[in-house]
Structure formats: structure tokens, C-alpha cells
């Protein structure tokens, strides 16, 4: 559980005596806060190739807006794809350029990034 969920859980338990609110904060569905945090991760690690708006950068990174590829992956498979990257000669590559692996993030950063990418790919 990342620090934000832990703090919100602690506040809910203290202020409201736990119960249903406690369970709400423990849900694993992406929240708006995850997407905002994911935006920071995206700008730091992804925007250089995929552009600040996710429209892609010629010869560097594919567009992420309305991406059928991203839509076809589960959150877990998208996280693994981000971690492993893809070689330039992959038959699935639309750019003919490699996607470098991003295998150094914390789990909370991957979760936040995937949440943000889901919002970005649905624009």
C-alpha cells in the first residue's frame, strides 16, 4: 500500500471509526490521486519519447492517445511491457524503434503510471 493510501486509511479509521470507509480506501482500483502521481512519473520517464500530451515523438515513441495496443493489455501486462520494453525488430513495433525498458521504478510508481496511461489512452 503506498503512503497516500496508508495516510487516508489512517485518517478514515481515526475520524470515522473504520467500517466501510476503511474498506473503500483499501480498494485496488486506480484513483484520481494515482493518475496525478502517474503523470509525474510519465513526465519524468516517458514524455521524452511519447511527448508531453502522449501524441508521440517522430522516430522516438509511438502515440499513446487512443492506443489500441495499450487498450488490449491488462494493467499487469502493461506494467510488464513498460518494465521489459520492446526491441526495434519486434513485429508488433509500429515505429521500428526500440522501446527502452523502464525497470527501475517502485511498484507504487508503476501502479500510478499505469493509471495515468489508462486515462491518457482513452482521450
C-alpha positions in Angstrom: 0.0 0.0 0.0 1.5 3.3 -1.0 1.9 6.1 1.6 -1.1 8.1 0.4 -3.5 5.2 0.8 -2.0 4.4 4.2 -2.5 8.0 5.4 -6.1 8.1 4.0 -6.8 4.8 5.7 -5.4 6.0 9.0 -7.4 9.2 8.8 -10.6 7.3 8.0 -10.1 4.9 10.8 -9.4 7.7 13.3 -12.1 10.1 12.2 -14.9 7.7 11.3 -14.2 4.7 13.4 -13.3 2.5 10.4 -16.0 0.4 9.0 -17.0 0.8 5.3 -14.7 3.8 4.8 -11.7 1.7 5.8 -12.6 -0.9 3.1 -13.1 1.8 0.5 -9.5 3.1 0.9 -8.1 -0.4 0.5 -9.6 -1.0 -2.9 -7.1 -1.6 -5.6 -8.8 0.3 -8.3 -6.9 3.3 -9.7 -7.9 6.6 -8.1 -7.6 10.2 -9.4 -4.6 10.6 -7.0 -2.9 7.6 -8.7 -3.3 9.2 -12.1 -1.9 12.5 -10.9 1.1 10.8 -9.4 1.4 8.8 -12.6 1.5 12.0 -14.6 4.7 13.0 -12.7 6.2 9.6 -13.4 5.2 9.9 -17.0 6.8 13.3 -17.4 10.0 12.1 -15.8 10.4 8.8 -17.7 8.1 8.7 -20.7 7.4 12.1 -22.1 10.8 12.5 -23.8 9.8 9.8 -26.4 6.0 9.8 -26.2 5.5 13.6 -25.9 4.0 15.7 -23.1 0.5 15.0 -24.3 1.1 11.4 -25.4 0.9 12.2 -29.1 4.2 10.6 -29.8 7.5 12.0 -31.0 8.6 11.2 -34.6 11.3 8.5 -34.7 11.2 8.1 -30.9 7.9 7.0 -29.5 4.5 5.9 -30.6 1.4 7.9 -29.8 -0.4 6.8 -26.7 -3.7 8.6 -27.3 -6.4 6.2 -28.2 -3.8 3.4 -28.4 -5.4 0.1 -29.4 -2.2 -1.7 -28.2 -2.5 -0.2 -24.7 -6.2 -0.9 -24.6 -5.5 -4.6 -25.4 -3.3 -5.1 -22.4 -4.4 -5.7 -18.8 -2.8 -3.5 -16.2 -0.4 -6.2 -15.2 0.7 -6.8 -18.8 1.1 -3.1 -19.4 3.3 -2.9 -16.3 5.4 -5.8 -17.6 5.6 -4.2 -21.1 6.9 -1.0 -19.5 9.4 -2.9 -17.4 10.8 -5.0 -20.3 10.4 -2.7 -23.3 10.5 -3.9 -26.8 13.2 -4.3 -29.4 13.1 -2.4 -32.6 12.8 -5.5 -34.8 9.6 -6.7 -32.9 6.8 -7.5 -35.4 4.5 -5.5 -33.1 6.5 -2.3 -33.3 4.8 0.4 -35.4 7.8 2.7 -35.2 10.6 0.4 -36.0 12.4 1.8 -32.9 13.1 0.1 -29.6 11.1 1.0 -26.5 13.7 1.1 -23.8 12.9 -0.9 -20.6 11.9 1.1 -17.6 12.8 -1.5 -15.0 13.9 0.7 -12.1 10.6 2.2 -10.7 9.0 1.3 -7.4 5.8 -0.7 -7.5 3.7 2.3 -6.5 5.2 4.3 -9.3 4.3 1.5 -11.8 0.7 1.5 -10.5 0.4 5.2 -10.7 1.9 5.3 -14.2 -0.5 2.6 -15.5 -3.4 4.6 -14.0 -2.3 7.7 -15.8 -1.7 5.8 -19.1 -5.2 4.4 -18.9 -6.6 8.0 -18.8 -4.2 9.1 -21.5 -5.0 6.3 -23.8 -8.8 6.9 -23.5 -8.5 10.6 -24.6 
